[in-house]
Amino acid sequence: MRLTSICLRNVGPFGSEGVRLAGISPGLNVVCETNEFGKSSILDALQLILYQPFSSTKADVKSRMHAASTDGFEGEIYFEVDGRQYCFWKRFLKRKGARLLDVSSGDILAVDRTAEEKLASLLRADVSQKGPSGLLWVKQGYSMEAVKDDGQIASRLEGELGTLIGGDRARTYLTRVNAELAEYLTPSGQEKKGGPLRRAREAVAATQSELDEALRRRDMTASIGAELSRVTADITRLTQDADMETAAQQIEQARADMTAARRFADSLELRQAKSTEAAAAAQRAATRQAEYISACVSFDKTREQLGLLDAQHEQSLEDLKTLKTQRTELRRSLSENETRRDELDRVRKRRDEIQRQTQRLETLQKDQQRLGACLEHYAALKSKQARLTEHLSDLPALTRADVESLRRAADEVQQYDIELTALSTPLYLELTEAGAGKVTLGENILSSGPVELTGGSALKIAGIGEIRSDERQLRETRRNLDRARQTQADLLAQFSVSDAAEAATIADQRHELEESRKHITAEMARLAPEGLSAIETAFHSAESEIRDLADHLEDTQAEASEAEDRDEDIDIGERLRTERAKLEVLDDALAAARQTLAKTQAEQARLKEKLTGLNLPRDLTARTAGAEKLAGETLDAEAKARALRADTEALKASAPEHSLDLLQARLTRLEAAAETARQELETLKTNAARLQARREAAFEGGDAEGVVALLEARLETEQDELARRNREKDVRVLLRDTLVETQTRLREAYTAPVMAELAPLLSRVFPGARAELGDALGVDSVLRQGKLEKIAQLSGGTQEQFAILTRLAYARLLARSGASAPVILDDALVYADDARRDAMFDVLGLVSSGETPIQILYLSCHSGATRHLGGNRITPQPW
Amino acid sequence: MGFTFIHTADWQLGKSFGQFPADAGAALRRARQNVIARIAEAARGAGAEHVLVAGDVWDSAIPSHATLRQPLTIMGEAGDIQWWLLPGNHDPDGADGLWDRIDDVKPKNVHTLRRAEAFEICSDVFLLPAPWARIQHGQDLTDWMSGCETPEGALRIGIAHGGVRGFGSEDNGAREIIPPNRAETAKLDYLALGDWHGFKTISPRMAYSGTPEPDRHKSGARGQVLAVTLKTGHLPKIESLPTASYDWPLVDLALQPGAVKTLTQELRRSLETGHPLRQTHARVNLSGEMTVEDWAEFEAFLEEMTGECASFDVRGMSDVRLVVVAEDIDSLDAQGSVRETAERLAARSENSDLSRGDRQIASDALRLLFSYASQTA
């Protein structure tokens, strides 16, 4: 869309005469008028005419009516779309209507609502929206606001670019799904307290808790019933038990049996006591008789033992005496032998001494021999050393180094000689006849012809002299040769040799002699490291010691032989050991004899005391009479006891069938069983009453089983509800996430071409700066000199410049896609400094020219500033 | 002249119905009690003096006094009818002492069948009961009937509770123990069975009466008692008499794209053939697929039925596949992120690499997006 003309009437300050902006070019158009001329009214009216239904009576329509106007406010817009010229007319409020004409043909294309719809289609806009005012049309005072997509321009752009972040619809869906999700979840993704999901979960937990309690109550009710049945059955069993009567009869019978048995037991006990007493008396009499007889036997036996002991005592005393004598004798012999043993020990030590001295003597003799040989060898070496020294003193003092000097001197002479020979001088000899044979070179007689005169030779001319070459190098070489020969001669004279070979022979001889002397010196040093005198001293010392030792040994051996002569061929040690063993045996025998004697004496005392204790007459006849009396008493007592025992046995034969103990045990058992049964019945009846009461109470309430079933069903329903709520939440989370993901992706795709358009414009005003677009399609942040700044942090003027540049970028994008839309700027750039303003004017000039110029309508009240802007100046005219 | 009696079972008095809201559950419990009076009416209508209840009279062996006594009172009020009650697996004559409690308070015209022995309920008519003594007995309680002697020419009516071998039982066959030829082997003129909640004939002389007031969703079960007429030398004459106050239809609904409206209308007509919808507890098992447009249609139907029926339980909603075509996404009337979101969710709902649950969540998310769009439009 490109505007070509705008005509308005009865709007703002424009009354019936109206206003007309004609000749609007496709590029930059400038309307510069003073304040309150009505520029903003023109912009507002343009928006209403294009985007507000003609039937609208809204306040924003009414408020823009000219104050003194009686007719409705109307406008006529001329514009071009896809190369075709249109005129759109609209009037509000009075005689309202709309009309769209084809300018070239003058045909009315549509009227009223159809005209508006057709216009919207041409503008690719939604008639329900108010137009792209926020995006491309900037009202006075709003130029600082960043671009905000109101959905209209976005929807226009999306068709051309094929991309869209969703506009209002997507935002609506996202808002709605977020609102619904907020019922379920907190912003951090937790379940929201009081939300349907949390409520469902809490309901499940609460019901589960109720169910647990109901199950407990049901089980308790059922168990009460089961317990009651069991108790009732037990009561019935106990009550109907026929054994209970039998038990009572048995108890009575047992008690009667007990009385009879107890009476019998008393009689028997009395009879048994008497019988027992008689038996005891008989036993006592028998015991007395037996004791008396036993005492008599013991008396006789003791006396016999005492006689034997007296004999033993005498024998023991005799044995003790013999042993003492033997021990005294043995002790004496032992003492003698110990003396002899000590003497033998001394002789043995003397022999050991002789043996050690003999060994020492042998060692000393060997050392003396060795030292003697050493002294002889040393003397021989010393003689040899003297001879060598003498031989060396006869030879010239020549070393191998001297020989080397001689060889080098000979070599030098030979070298210079060779050099001299090599330095020849060619001559040509022409001899006269007279001269023939008179010229010689060495041994050769020369004739006429060429002659090679070598350095060392001379041409001798008999009778005349010699001819030598006197060439400089020859002369030098000859001097060197002479000097070398002199040196050689001096050396030969110094060493008194004829040549180097002789010198070498002499040097070798000296070397060998010196080596031999060194070897001898070393050998002598090895033999006598501390000198010859030390060896000689050692030799003499050994000799003296040998002599002393030999004398001492001779004396000692004499003493030893004397002792050996006295020594008997007896092993004293063996004898001592034998005698000591015998002494020990004797000591033991003595101790045993003493012990036997003591025991015998003690036994004698004991037997005597025993005899006294038996208190029996010593007379045998008296003892026999006493024994016979006691035997008679015993026989009487035993007869009485037998008679009583026979009576008792006779009574036992008439005893009752069961013993008293058995009857007592039976009675105790029967009474205990009866008591147990009674108590059990009592307990069961109490339990039954208690259970009955509890069951009655339980049945007075609700159905325990029914409550469980109800809660189980409710729990299932609530679990279903929880699953359903969870699912609803998951569904919304997925929808939200998918919407956000696609919006993010598309926003990036969508803003890319805008950024491409914006970048070159931005570089003209802010070199090196880069802008990032936000969700509302405006600039969100700016990157300058490596620093990222939020747009809100920038100055008002800079924000305005970014906002206008962004609008221009969108406008270029629309223009390139064939959906051009005019950019209307009302009093923009009022905050820009001169440099920025000029740069922005450059940009406005750039975008409004070229192949796809943007149509710009620049409304301003600053004539001075707009003077620099250029562009097509439009002067408003009455309509 | 034959002998006519009413055969019924599985009253399960006191059943809780916890899956429903409290008031609906209470109404259902009341209905189970109120049906006793209708059974008495049916008996009178059929000329029967005896009502045989073949087990599970109560839902539990430990009912409260109220749950126990109120039905007995109702039976007592129908004094012209003799009520013969048999312990079943839900209310066994066991350690809980239920039947002692019943015997303690029952009216004169109520008789408990607690022993496996012949009862002469009227001249030459003998009842051979198979009472349950505990929840699980593990044996054929009708076995004794074969050896039970009754006078020559007398009618022999067996009454038992549990599954018949090969015919199933309410607990998926776990109690299938009664031989299918028991009527023949025990020379019974009729064997009145309980346990199966629907009316089922096992043989000409063996039948389950079903429950008089249904308590669960069962295909075709509407609640009835059987009026049985026995005549020596003839097969029993069995007549089903409706007694229920609620319907519990169970419907499988296979949805097809574009046919949802027709299918839901047919379903509604089907449900309206029984009791009024306000007395209908319906369950619908869904399968198949629906378009975006169908979903809106179906949700409106759901809203309508949920309001009108006593309960309208829809299962398998998440199993229904959402069929999305390009036009549906175009109809979102949006481009860019909305469109791409729809396309992504559609692709995710078809992605076989994802779990079934994740695919269903994607499908639901897409449906939610369409729902937003339709509401915004």
HADDOCK unambig.tbl for C-alpha pairs under 7 A between the chains (distance, minus, plus):
assign (segid A and resid 163 and name CA) (segid B and resid 336 and name CA) 5.58 0.50 0.50
assign (segid A and resid 164 and name CA) (segid B and resid 335 and name CA) 6.48 0.50 0.50
assign (segid A and resid 164 and name CA) (segid B and resid 336 and name CA) 4.24 0.50 0.50
assign (segid A and resid 164 and name CA) (segid B and resid 337 and name CA) 6.57 0.50 0.50
assign (segid A and resid 165 and name CA) (segid B and resid 336 and name CA) 5.50 0.50 0.50
assign (segid A and resid 165 and name CA) (segid B and resid 337 and name CA) 5.37 0.50 0.50
assign (segid A and resid 166 and name CA) (segid B and resid 335 and name CA) 6.64 0.50 0.50
assign (segid A and resid 166 and name CA) (segid B and resid 336 and name CA) 5.42 0.50 0.50
assign (segid A and resid 166 and name CA) (segid B and resid 337 and name CA) 5.08 0.50 0.50
assign (segid A and resid 166 and name CA) (segid B and resid 338 and name CA) 6.07 0.50 0.50
assign (segid A and resid 170 and name CA) (segid B and resid 337 and name CA) 6.78 0.50 0.50
assign (segid A and resid 170 and name CA) (segid B and resid 338 and name CA) 5.69 0.50 0.50
assign (segid A and resid 173 and name CA) (segid B and resid 372 and name CA) 6.71 0.50 0.50
assign (segid A and resid 222 and name CA) (segid B and resid 62 and name CA) 6.76 0.50 0.50
assign (segid A and resid 222 and name CA) (segid B and resid 96 and name CA) 5.99 0.50 0.50
assign (segid A and resid 225 and name CA) (segid B and resid 95 and name CA) 6.16 0.50 0.50
assign (segid A and resid 225 and name CA) (segid B and resid 96 and name CA) 4.25 0.50 0.50
assign (segid A and resid 225 and name CA) (segid B and resid 97 and name CA) 6.08 0.50 0.50
assign (segid A and resid 226 and name CA) (segid B and resid 95 and name CA) 4.52 0.50 0.50
assign (segid A and resid 226 and name CA) (segid B and resid 96 and name CA) 5.14 0.50 0.50
assign (segid A and resid 229 and name CA) (segid B and resid 95 and name CA) 5.54 0.50 0.50
assign (segid A and resid 229 and name CA) (segid B and resid 97 and name CA) 6.71 0.50 0.50
assign (segid A and resid 699 and name CA) (segid B and resid 63 and name CA) 6.72 0.50 0.50
assign (segid A and resid 699 and name CA) (segid B and resid 64 and name CA) 4.10 0.50 0.50
assign (segid A and resid 699 and name CA) (segid B and resid 65 and name CA) 5.23 0.50 0.50
assign (segid A and resid 700 and name CA) (segid B and resid 64 and name CA) 5.93 0.50 0.50
assign (segid A and resid 700 and name CA) (segid B and resid 65 and name CA) 5.75 0.50 0.50
assign (segid A and resid 701 and name CA) (segid B and resid 64 and name CA) 6.23 0.50 0.50
assign (segid A and resid 702 and name CA) (segid B and resid 64 and name CA) 5.60 0.50 0.50
assign (segid A and resid 703 and name CA) (segid B and resid 62 and name CA) 6.97 0.50 0.50
assign (segid A and resid 703 and name CA) (segid B and resid 63 and name CA) 4.99 0.50 0.50
assign (segid A and resid 703 and name CA) (segid B and resid 64 and name CA) 4.84 0.50 0.50
assign (segid A and resid 704 and name CA) (segid B and resid 62 and name CA) 7.00 0.50 0.50
assign (segid A and resid 705 and name CA) (segid B and resid 60 and name CA) 6.09 0.50 0.50
assign (segid A and resid 705 and name CA) (segid B and resid 62 and name CA) 6.78 0.50 0.50
assign (segid A and resid 706 and name CA) (segid B and resid 14 and name CA) 6.52 0.50 0.50
assign (segid A and resid 706 and name CA) (segid B and resid 15 and name CA) 5.96 0.50 0.50
assign (segid A and resid 706 and name CA) (segid B and resid 16 and name CA) 5.09 0.50 0.50
assign (segid A and resid 707 and name CA) (segid B and resid 16 and name CA) 6.85 0.50 0.50
assign (segid A and resid 709 and name CA) (segid B and resid 16 and name CA) 6.16 0.50 0.50
assign (segid A and resid 709 and name CA) (segid B and resid 18 and name CA) 6.73 0.50 0.50
assign (segid A and resid 710 and name CA) (segid B and resid 16 and name CA) 5.02 0.50 0.50
assign (segid A and resid 710 and name CA) (segid B and resid 17 and name CA) 5.96 0.50 0.50
assign (segid A and resid 710 and name CA) (segid B and resid 18 and name CA) 3.78 0.50 0.50
assign (segid A and resid 711 and name CA) (segid B and resid 18 and name CA) 6.20 0.50 0.50
assign (segid A and resid 713 and name CA) (segid B and resid 18 and name CA) 4.70 0.50 0.50
assign (segid A and resid 713 and name CA) (segid B and resid 19 and name CA) 4.76 0.50 0.50
assign (segid A and resid 714 and name CA) (segid B and resid 18 and name CA) 5.14 0.50 0.50
assign (segid A and resid 714 and name CA) (segid B and resid 19 and name CA) 5.20 0.50 0.50
assign (segid A and resid 717 and name CA) (segid B and resid 19 and name CA) 5.98 0.50 0.50
assign (segid A and resid 730 and name CA) (segid B and resid 361 and name CA) 6.92 0.50 0.50
assign (segid A and resid 731 and name CA) (segid B and resid 361 and name CA) 5.35 0.50 0.50
assign (segid A and resid 731 and name CA) (segid B and resid 362 and name CA) 6.78 0.50 0.50
assign (segid A and resid 731 and name CA) (segid B and resid 364 and name CA) 6.19 0.50 0.50
assign (segid A and resid 731 and name CA) (segid B and resid 365 and name CA) 4.84 0.50 0.50
assign (segid A and resid 732 and name CA) (segid B and resid 365 and name CA) 6.40 0.50 0.50
assign (segid A and resid 734 and name CA) (segid B and resid 365 and name CA) 6.64 0.50 0.50
assign (segid A and resid 735 and name CA) (segid B and resid 365 and name CA) 5.42 0.50 0.50
assign (segid A and resid 738 and name CA) (segid B and resid 341 and name CA) 5.71 0.50 0.50
assign (segid A and resid 739 and name CA) (segid B and resid 337 and name CA) 6.39 0.50 0.50
assign (segid A and resid 739 and name CA) (segid B and resid 338 and name CA) 6.83 0.50 0.50
assign (segid A and resid 739 and name CA) (segid B and resid 341 and name CA) 5.57 0.50 0.50
assign (segid A and resid 742 and name CA) (segid B and resid 337 and name CA) 5.04 0.50 0.50
assign (segid A and resid 742 and name CA) (segid B and resid 340 and name CA) 6.46 0.50 0.50
assign (segid A and resid 742 and name CA) (segid B and resid 341 and name CA) 6.27 0.50 0.50
assign (segid A and resid 743 and name CA) (segid B and resid 337 and name CA) 5.13 0.50 0.50
assign (segid A and resid 746 and name CA) (segid B and resid 336 and name CA) 6.84 0.50 0.50
assign (segid A and resid 746 and name CA) (segid B and resid 337 and name CA) 6.66 0.50 0.50
